[in-house]
């Protein structure tokens, strides 16, 4: 890939920076999971994921360095503090984790592609998207093969297309509340799976973190995630629709931490920040008032959680600063 003379835009360097930090976080977790996985078919997929990111990481570093920006610290072997720690997750949880994080990666890659103008960057993120799609197929097929993929609810088809004929279609509190629309279930099901992952990791990490402050925060995120799961599940169950299964039983009783507290806290914050995008999408697609208000409550609760997360990360000097726009007022000051 030939180097371009055009300098990176703010959106392009921001995308590369975020891809590096978030990618090294996930890669560190993947490397730990690879060390404990016993199932050969799952192990093979993780080896593929690690090899793929290693290739992407080198190219991201080249892009950043060639434009004179410092490569972020991100996460590395120093955040995998105890390779010999007792198993914390089951093989099936590890596979579910890779599946969910692959979904994050797919959205991140296509977002980065959409804000990139330079041809070499567009080609790179296009290749990353292809890598992500391949990993999505691999993890989905393996979950299906093992009977562990949780499908969304089935619908019975109507004979003909119909139009909305009443203002009552949006009513979620009074009168005959209509059943959920298929377009609303997309976000409900997706957000439930994401909240289940956040709750499970909060529980697992709270068992092993070395910091009392971080443990207290993780207990809060576990409670917040559980409240979101309960509220979204009730909406589904009121229409006699199944909800995704929990993953708590896939956590062992280990109290030995494989990860640094920095990685643990950053990971949970990442999940809650990313969830805001998906909850916002759910809010935008909600046509029932009760569903819209539910998403608004979830979004506000997540803002409270992320504020607490930010305070702890900054206090411990764990939060890297992304590239900033020039401070013209500071530059213009008398020397």
C-alpha positions in Angstrom: 0.0 0.0 0.0 1.6 3.2 -1.2 2.1 6.0 1.3 -0.2 9.0 0.5 1.2 12.6 0.7 -2.1 13.9 2.0 -2.0 14.3 5.8 -4.4 12.5 8.0 -7.6 14.4 8.9 -8.8 14.7 12.5 -11.5 12.0 11.8 -8.9 9.7 10.3 -6.4 10.0 13.1 -9.2 9.7 15.6 -10.4 6.5 14.0 -6.9 5.0 13.9 -6.2 6.0 17.5 -9.5 4.4 18.7 -9.0 1.2 16.6 -5.5 0.8 18.2 -6.5 1.3 21.8 -9.7 -0.8 21.7 -8.1 -3.4 19.5 -5.2 -3.9 21.9 -7.6 -4.3 24.8 -9.6 -7.0 23.0 -6.4 -8.7 21.8 -5.1 -8.9 25.3 -8.3 -10.6 26.5 -8.2 -12.9 23.4 -4.7 -14.0 24.2 -5.7 -14.9 27.8 -8.7 -16.8 26.5 -6.6 -18.7 24.0 -4.4 -19.9 26.9 -7.3 -21.5 28.8 -9.5 -22.8 25.9 -9.6 -26.6 25.7 -11.9 -27.0 22.7 -9.7 -27.2 19.6 -12.3 -25.7 17.2 -12.8 -22.7 19.4 -9.0 -22.4 19.9 -8.5 -22.3 16.1 -10.9 -19.3 15.8 -9.1 -17.4 18.5 -5.7 -18.1 16.9 -7.2 -16.6 13.7 -8.5 -13.5 15.5 -5.1 -12.9 17.2 -3.2 -13.3 13.9 -5.6 -11.0 12.1 -5.3 -8.2 14.6 -1.5 -8.5 14.7 -1.5 -7.7 11.0 -4.0 -4.8 11.5 -2.0 -3.4 14.4 1.2 -3.1 12.5 -0.5 -1.2 9.7 -2.3 1.1 12.1 1.1 1.9 13.8 2.6 2.7 10.4 -0.2 5.1 9.5 0.1 6.9 12.8 3.9 7.1 12.8 4.2 8.2 9.2 2.1 11.3 10.1 4.2 12.1 13.1 1.7 11.2 15.8 2.8 9.1 18.9 1.5 5.6 18.9 -0.9 5.1 21.8 0.2 2.9 24.7 -3.1 1.0 24.6 -2.8 -2.5 26.2 -0.1 -5.1 26.0 1.6 -8.0 27.8 1.9 -5.9 30.9 -1.9 -5.9 31.3 -1.9 -9.7 31.2 -0.5 -9.8 34.7 -1.0 -13.5 35.6 -0.9 -15.9 32.7 -1.1 -18.8 35.1 -4.2 -17.6 36.8 -7.0 -20.1 37.3 -9.6 -20.3 34.5 -12.1 -17.5 34.8 -14.4 -18.3 31.9 -15.8 -21.4 30.1 -14.9 -22.1 26.5 -18.5 -21.3 25.4 -18.3 -17.9 27.2 -15.0 -17.2 25.4 -16.7 -17.9 22.0 -19.7 -15.7 22.9 -17.2 -13.0 23.9 -15.4 -13.2 20.5 -18.8 -13.1 18.7 -20.0 -9.9 20.6 -16.6 -8.1 20.2 -16.6 -9.0 16.5 -19.9 -7.2 16.2 -18.3 -4.2 17.8 -15.4 -4.5 15.4 -17.6 -4.6 12.4 -19.4 -1.4 13.4 -16.1 0.3 14.2 -14.5 -0.7 10.9 -17.4 0.5 8.8 -17.6 3.8 10.8 -13.8 4.3 10.2 -14.2 3.6 6.5 -17.1 6.1 6.2 -14.9 9.0 7.6 -11.8 8.1 5.6 -10.9 9.9 2.4 -7.3 8.8 1.7 -7.2 5.9 -0.6 -4.8 3.8 1.5 -7.0 4.3 4.6 -10.1 3.3 2.7 -8.4 0.2 1.4 -7.2 -0.7 4.9 -10.5 -0.3 6.6 -12.2 -2.1 3.8 -9.9 -5.0 4.4 -10.6 -4.8 8.1 -14.3 -5.0 7.4 -13.7 -8.1 5.3 -11.7 -9.6 8.2 -14.5 -8.8 10.6 -17.2 -10.3 8.3 -15.1 -13.5 8.1 -14.7 -13.6 11.8 -18.5 -13.0 12.2 -19.2 -16.0 10.0 -16.7 -18.2 11.8 -18.0 -17.4 15.3 -21.7 -17.6 14.3 -21.2 -21.0 12.5 -19.3 -22.4 15.5 -22.0 -21.2 18.0 -24.7 -22.8 15.7 -22.7 -26.0 15.5 -22.4 -26.3 19.3 -26.1 -25.4 19.7 -25.2 -22.2 21.6 -26.3 -19.5 19.2 -29.3 -17.6 20.5 -31.6 -16.8 17.7 -34.0 -13.9 17.7 -37.8 -14.6 18.0 -39.7 -16.0 15.0 -42.7 -14.3 13.5 -45.6 -15.8 11.6 -46.0 -14.0 8.2 -49.1 -11.9 7.3 -50.8 -12.6 4.0 -50.5 -9.0 2.7 -48.6 -5.7 3.5 -50.6 -3.3 5.6 -50.5 0.4 6.6 -50.7 1.9 10.0 -54.3 3.0 10.4 -54.5 4.6 13.9 -52.6 7.0 16.2 -52.9 4.2 18.8 -50.0 2.5 17.1 -47.6 4.6 19.3 -49.6 4.0 22.5 -47.6 2.1 25.1 -49.4 2.9 28.3 -53.1 3.1 27.6 -55.8 1.1 25.8 -54.9 -1.9 23.7 -51.1 -1.8 23.5 -50.1 -3.2 20.2 -47.5 -6.0 19.9 -43.9 -5.2 19.2 -42.9 -4.5 15.7 -40.1 -6.6 14.1 -38.1 -3.3 13.6 -38.3 -2.7 17.3 -37.2 -6.3 18.3 -34.0 -5.8 16.3 -32.7 -3.3 18.9 -34.3 -5.0 21.9 -32.7 -8.3 21.2 -29.3 -6.8 20.3 -29.3 -4.6 23.4 -30.2 -7.5 25.6 -27.3 -9.6 24.4 -24.9 -6.6 24.9 -26.2 -6.0 28.4 -25.9 -9.7 29.3 -22.2 -9.6 28.2 -21.6 -6.4 30.3 -23.3 -7.9 33.4 -21.3 -11.2 33.0 -18.0 -9.4 32.7 -18.8 -7.1 35.6 -19.4 -10.1 37.8 -16.3 -11.9 36.6 -14.0 -8.9 36.9 -15.4 -8.0 40.4 -14.3 -11.4 41.6 -10.7 -10.8 40.6 -9.9 -7.1 40.6 -7.3 -6.0 43.2 -8.8 -2.6 43.8 -11.6 -2.0 46.2 -12.6 1.1 44.3 -12.8 -0.8 41.0 -14.7 -3.7 42.7 -17.3 -1.2 44.1 -17.7 0.3 40.6 -18.1 -3.1 39.0 -20.8 -4.0 41.5 -22.6 -0.9 40.3 -22.3 -1.8 36.6 -23.5 -5.3 37.3 -26.6 -3.8 39.0 -27.2 -1.3 36.2 -26.8 -4.0 33.5 -29.2 -6.2 35.4 -31.8 -3.5 35.7 -31.5 -2.9 31.9 -31.9 -6.6 31.2 -35.0 -6.9 33.4 -36.7 -3.8 31.9 -36.0 -4.9 28.3 -36.8 -8.5 29.0 -40.2 -7.5 30.5 -41.2 -5.7 27.3 -40.3 -8.9 25.3 -42.0 -11.2 27.7 -45.2 -9.2 27.8 -45.6 -10.2 24.1 -44.7 -13.8 24.9 -41.4 -13.5 23.2 -38.3 -15.4 24.4 -35.3 -13.4 25.7 -31.6 -14.3 25.4 -30.1 -16.6 28.1 -27.8 -15.3 30.8 -24.1 -16.2 30.8 -23.4 -16.0 34.5 -23.0 -19.8 34.9 -20.1 -19.6 32.4 -18.0 -17.8 35.0 -15.9 -20.0 37.4 -15.3 -19.2 41.1 -11.7 -18.0 40.5 -10.4 -15.0 42.4 -7.1 -14.8 40.6 -7.0 -11.9 38.2 -5.4 -12.5 34.7 -5.7 -8.7 33.9 -4.6 -5.4 35.2 -7.2 -3.2 36.9 -6.6 -0.7 34.2 -7.7 -3.1 31.5 -10.7 -4.4 33.6 -12.1 -0.9 34.2 -11.4 0.3 30.6 -13.2 -2.7 29.2 -16.4 -2.2 31.2 -16.4 1.5 30.3 -15.9 0.7 26.7 -19.0 -1.6 26.8 -21.1 1.1 28.4 -20.0 3.8 26.1 -20.6 1.6 23.0 -24.0 0.7 24.4 -25.1 4.3 24.2 -24.9 4.1 20.4 -27.1 1.0 20.3 -29.6 2.3 22.8 -29.8 5.5 20.8 -30.6 3.4 17.7 -33.3 1.6 19.7 -34.8 4.9 20.8 -34.8 6.1 17.2 -36.6 3.0 16.0 -39.1 2.8 18.9 -42.7 3.7 17.8 -44.3 2.8 21.2 -44.1 5.4 23.9 -43.3 3.0 26.7 -40.4 1.6 24.7 -39.0 5.1 23.9 -39.2 6.1 27.6 -37.4 2.8 28.6 -34.5 3.7 26.3 -34.4 7.2 27.6 -34.1 5.9 31.1 -31.3 3.4 30.1 -29.4 6.1 28.4 -29.5 8.5 31.4 -28.4 5.7 33.7 -25.5 4.8 31.5 -24.4 8.5 31.5 -24.2 8.3 35.3 -22.1 5.1 35.1 -19.7 6.5 32.5 -19.2 9.7 34.6 -18.1 7.5 37.5 -15.9 5.4 35.2 -14.2 8.6 33.9 -13.5 9.9 37.4 -11.8 6.6 38.4 -9.8 6.2 35.2 -8.5 9.8 35.4 -7.7 9.5 39.1 -5.5 6.5 38.5 -4.0 7.9 35.3 -5.3 5.0 33.3 -7.1 7.0 30.5 -5.0 8.0 27.5 -5.7 11.3 25.9 -6.6 11.1 22.2 -5.1 13.7 19.8 -6.5 17.2 20.4 -7.2 20.2 18.2 -4.6 23.0 18.6 -5.3 25.3 21.5 -5.2 28.6 19.6 -5.6 30.6 22.8 -2.6 29.0 24.4 -0.5 29.3 21.3 -1.4 33.1 21.1 -0.2 33.8 24.6 2.9 35.9 25.2 6.0 33.8 25.7 
